[in-house]
């Protein structure tokens, strides 16, 4: 995960890699992965990420990186995969991971809260309108996933 520094008052010390201003919530951060621009393992403002001209290319690569990781992990099973979304289940963790191609971001939901999350809690989770729109678009498909 991206290295993010905070001070004693829990204020961010780390700067957004896109605008070079001090971070403020909500932030977009990801783990290190191979990509051509050097932004992996960095943090940025969600609004900066949303308006970034390379956002979709970057998100596509990060989405695929995560899908490949779940495919290669014997503790996780991919339950549903489309062009826009991937849903994986962690047997040991008893958690569901929803990965969105539009943003490359993901949501982790415990198995016991999955139905409630699908019912209405997903609306409270998104950090940005990009996530909200992607979840809304995929909601009917997500509701077909049985854990």
N, C-alpha and C positions, 0 to 999 in steps of 0.2 A: 504494500500500500504506500501511497505517496507520503513522504516525510513532511509533516506539518508542525511547525513550532508555535507554541502559545506562551504568553507571559503569565505572571502570577495571578493576574485578573482574568485569565482565560481569553485574552484578546489575541488574535492571530498576529504572529510576527512574520510569517511566510508571505511572500508576494505571489500574486497571480502570474503565471508564466506567460499569459497572453497580453495583459495590460500593464504589468509591473507595479500595480497598486497593491496595498496590503489586502489580504483576503478578508472577506466578510461572508457571513452565511446568506444564502446557501452556497456551498462549494461543490465542485465536481472534482473528484480525485479517483485515481485508478492505480492498480498495481503495475509494476514494470512489465512491458511486453515489447516485442520487436516491431518497430514502426519507423518509417523513414524520416520523421521530422524532429525527433529528440524531445517529444513532449510526454513520453511515457513516464510513469512514476512521478508525475507532477500534479499540482493542484491549480485550479482556476475557478474564477467566479462562474456560476451557472450561466449568467447572462452573457459573459464573454464567450463561454463554450457555445452557447446557442447561436450566437451571431458569427462565430468563427467560420471563415470560408472553407476550411478543411474539416469541419465538424463531421459531416456524413462519412467521408473517407476514413477518418480516424475512428469513428464509432463502429463502422463496419469491421475494421481490423480488430478492434477490441472485442466486439461481439464474437467474432470467429475464434479469437484466442480463448475466450471463456468457454465456448462450446467445445473446442478441442480439449481443454483441460477436463471438463466433465466427462467427455467421451473416454478419456484415458484414465479415469479414476474409478477403481473398482468399488469404492464406497458410494458412488453416485450413479444414478441411472437417468438418462434422458427420457422423459415421459412424452414430450410433444416437441416438435421442431417444425417451424415454418420459416419462410424467408424473413419474417419480422420478429419472431419471438422464439425463445427456447425455454422449456420448463424442465428442470431436473429435480430429482428427489434424492436426498441423502439418507440412506438407510440407517446408519449409526446415529446421525445427528437428528433424524426425524424432522427434517426441514425441507421446504420447497424453495428452489431458487428460480426466479423469473428474470430472464435476461432480455433486454429490449435492443433491437438493432438500431432503432432511431437515435438512441443516445449511447449505446454500449453499456448503460448502467443496468443495475439489477436490484431485485428486492428479495430478501430472504424472509420466509414466513414459516412459523412452526406448523407441523402437520395438524395439530389440534386446532389451530386458528385459521386454517386454510379456507374453510367454507365461510366463516365470518368475514375474513379479509376480502373474499370475492364478492360477498353480499354488499358491503359498503365501506369497509376500512381502507380499501385500496385508494380511495379518493383523498385520504389524509396523508398518504405516504409520499407522493411525488414531490421532488424538490423544485421542479420547473414544469412549465406547460408542455414541453416536449415529452416528458415522461407521462404526464397526465393524458395527453392525446394518444400516445402509443398504447397505454393501458386500456383506455376507453375503447379504442379500435379493436383490441384483442380480447376484450372481456368475454364475449360469447364463446370464443375458442377456449379461453382459460377455464370457463365453467364446465367444459367437457372433460377436463383432466381429473381423473380419479386417483386418489392417493391410496 
